[in-house]
């Protein structure tokens, strides 16, 4: 076992599935249990100290600027740079009125018919849907109670074909789903019940849900971190909205904490147009080809400093991937106590990815949690550090991205410790005609407080625009040209 861990710390890839690997996988599953225990402990301590939830009143109708490095909200100063606050909705106003309620994950939906924009905000006891078409004046419209009444800090949601799919890491939760077009006829706060799809294996708990929002073929939801399919990529066919069916399971690399699945349009021509999943499997980056529901592992690699491979996102060209490790700060595996490190991978070859650089936050302490990419910007929700915005651009000599922080909004002004408070996640994909010419609007869900609508003013508008369609069209042209030549 010591030999295997030494190989992992040196960044070696362990590709063979052996008895030793299974033992290692069991050990990493125990690490996942440790992570959950650490977060649960922090939530208990926070409540015992009376620090959460933080009963900050909602704030709407007026944009609050960043002046002298702070946004002033209800008498509290929030550290900031290159940002302003458009509005804030408290946990209580989201529908999570319990004194023990916390916020967690977040996603968004833009109605293709009306262009209205909605935040889908998770909490420990249910899911809130908020109309943010006017981000200065959000309106809470729908509350979807959890399938089970027992609270859990881990809830996640994704959207496809105007349906939201919701999971939680709690026994018997299974997968809730709800038709978002019903929002067109809802004008005031309503509590609704959502249908539930029962899994074909396991007890119904799922840590995260992953959906390729631009599928080329079958439309799949991947329920990861469940106790069926060894915690791996458990795929559900959602091509027929409202009628989910089991599709396939990838369990060869054990527990998947989170993942991103895309219709691949990167430079590795063998896989253009394929359903490729970038999985974050506790101690490795694992890349799986899930085309036609027939999963094949393309690569599996660890890295120096690994503690708990948590989450990441591939850039829009599908050449570079950014990854966060949730425990490298507390375990000091990076050699820099309490400072967040973002790992950048060269994934131009899906069968041979390689770690090319790390970006180290050096100003304050914290833990990185969930990040997303739009254009040339990485939007990171980093617990007590709040929302951090990084810009990346290729080095003109090497092509490797150069990364720098350009903006931040700290949703947890009480401190910057290596602890599980503050910003859980964010959603940077809304397009607002009135703001996009010079800024980006990001929805941030904070564990202790609730929903922040933050305007990022430090971005370059040209670099902030999504280029997904451009790269997709380029890859398809390349693929068609190759087919024609053959």
C-alpha positions, 0 to 999 in steps of 0.5 A, a space after each residue: 500500500 505504501 508503494 502505491 501511495 508513493 507512486 501516486 504522490 510522484 504523479 504516476 498513472 496506475 492503469 491496471 485494475 488489480 487487487 492492490 488497486 481495489 485496496 487503494 480504491 477502498 482507501 480513497 472511499 474511506 477518504 471520501 467518508 473523512 471529507 464528509 465527516 470534516 464538512 459535517 463537523 464544521 457545520 455542527 461547530 458553526 451552528 453551536 457557535 451561532 454563526 450559521 445560518 447568518 440571518 442577513 436580510 435580503 437586499 434588492 433594488 439597488 446595485 452596491 458598488 465595491 468601494 475601497 475594497 468592500 461592499 457594504 451590505 446591512 452593516 457588514 463589509 464584504 471584501 471585493 475587487 473588480 465586482 459589485 453586488 446586484 442583489 442578495 436573497 437570504 436562506 430564509 427567503 429562499 424557502 429554507 427557514 429552518 434554523 439549521 438550514 444551509 445552502 449548497 449547490 446551484 445551477 441555472 436555466 434560461 427559458 428558450 421561449 421567454 428568455 427569462 432566467 432562473 437560478 436553481 438553488 440547493 439547500 439542506 432541505 430542498 431546492 428553491 427556484 428564483 426568477 433572476 431575469 432582473 438580477 437587481 430584483 430576484 423573485 423566489 417562485 418555487 420550493 421543491 422539498 427534498 424527497 426525504 425529510 432528513 437534511 443533507 448538505 450535499 444536494 446537486 442539480 442540472 438541467 436538460 430539455 427544460 427539465 431540472 434533475 435533482 439528487 442528494 447524498 441521502 438514503 432514499 432521495 433518488 432522483 427528482 425531476 421537474 418540468 421547468 416550463 411550468 414556471 411560465 404560469 407561476 407568478 407567486 411563491 409555490 411549493 411543488 412536489 417533484 416526481 422521483 425516479 428510483 435507481 436500479 441499484 443502490 439505496 438512492 443516495 447520490 453525491 453529484 449529478 452530471 449532464 452534457 447540456 449539448 449532447 450529440 446522441 443519447 441524452 444522459 444524466 450521470 449519477 455519481 458518488 452513489 452506492 450502486 455502480 461502485 460510486 462510478 458513472 451511473 448513466 440514466 437515459 433522459 432523452 424522453 423528458 419525464 421518463 428516465 430509464 437506466 442506461 449503463 454503468 462505469 465502475 472500473 475506477 470506483 468512486 467518482 466524486 464529480 465529473 464533466 461530460 461533453 460532446 468532444 471537439 478538441 484536437 484529439 481527432 479520434 474522439 471528435 463528436 464522442 461523449 467524453 467524461 472527465 471524472 474526478 475520482 478522489 485520487 485521479 483524473 479519469 477520462 472515459 469515452 461514454 459514446 453510445 452508452 458503452 463506457 471505455 476508460 481512456 486514461 487514469 492519472 494521479 499527480 504530486 500533492 494529491 489529497 482529494 481530487 474533487 472537481 474541475 472543468 475543461 476549457 471551451 477548446 477542450 485542450 486544457 483542464 483545471 482541477 481542484 483538490 479539496 484536502 491539499 490545503 489542510 493536509 499541506 500536500 502542496 507544501 504551502 500551508 492553507 493556500 489554494 492551488 489550481 492544477 492545470 492539465 494538458 488534455 490535448 491527448 485524451 489517452 495521455 493527459 499531463 499536468 503542466 502547471 499549478 496556480 497558487 493563491 498566495 494572498 489568503 487561506 481557504 479551500 477550493 470547491 467548485 469551478 466553471 469556465 466561460 470564455 477565458 475566465 474561471 469562476 471559482 467558489 472557494 468556501 471562506 474565500 468566496 468567489 474568485 475569478 481567474 483569467 487564463 491565456 496561452 503563453 505565446 511561446 509555449 501555448 501553456 495557459 498563464 493564469 492570474 486572479 482578476 476579481 473576487 467577491 468574498 461572501 464570507 467576511 468573517 474570515 479566510 480559514 481552511 474551513 467549510 464555510 462560505 461559497 459552495 458553488 456558482 453559475 456564470 452562464 447567464 447572458 444579460 444584454 444590459 450587462 454583457 457589454 462590459 461585465 458578467 453576472 454570476 450567481 453564487 450560493 453561500 452555505 451560511 447566507 444564501 444567494 448572491 447575484 454578483 456583477 464581475 466588472 473587471 473582465 475583458 468582454 471579448 474574453 468573457 464571451 463563450 466560444 463553445 460553438 466556434 470550437 464545435 464548428 471548427 472540429 466538425 469541419 475538421 472531421 468532415 474534411 478528414 472523412 472526405 479525404 478518405 
